[in-house]
Amino acid sequence: MIKMKSERDLIKGVMKLKNSMTRVLWIIAGILLILSGVTLLLNPEVSLLSMAGMIGFVILLSGIFDLAIYFSFSKSMLGAGWQLLDGILGVIIGFMFILNNVLVAAVLPYIFGMWILFSGVSKIVSGFDLKKLGFSKWGWIVALGVLMTGVGVISFCRPVLSAVALSALLAIGLIAEGVHAIFRGLVYRGFWL
């Protein structure tokens, strides 16, 4: 005879599965972001124009993951609105990179600066939310957010300077975003900040 699970056990099982899938998505997004950043650091001669498609795909994927997590867990997570805005911005910028390489090359410092600046602020807010919850490693998220915000401000406010050094700035931003995604996937089980 098959033993029926209670509704509570079933809900626990579904939440555990969602948690595992979420962690895997964060880790995959993090690895892809880091690989993109390292590729850009190791090959600075590679044209940003030719990298726009790959970068756009990775940013789009990161935005889709943010949206999937928002729609799956918005009722049980802190900072849900930031998660939604970060996801929407990632999807829009990802599509812009993929669909119009020439436009991207002309406005890349502004687009990149806006994305990294917003993501940095989002991480700072998430870090302080983690502090309120009593997590001991909240400072790392805030520090990463401050670094990303600084990179975003430099890129956005100094487009000529950032156009010259954009591949390095872009690589650092992608690596920072990837580290954060992996950190989320590995460390904060049950919290999708």
Salt bridges, closest charged atoms under 4 A:
ASP86 OD2 - LYS123 NZ 3.82
GLU177 OE2 - LYS123 NZ 3.19
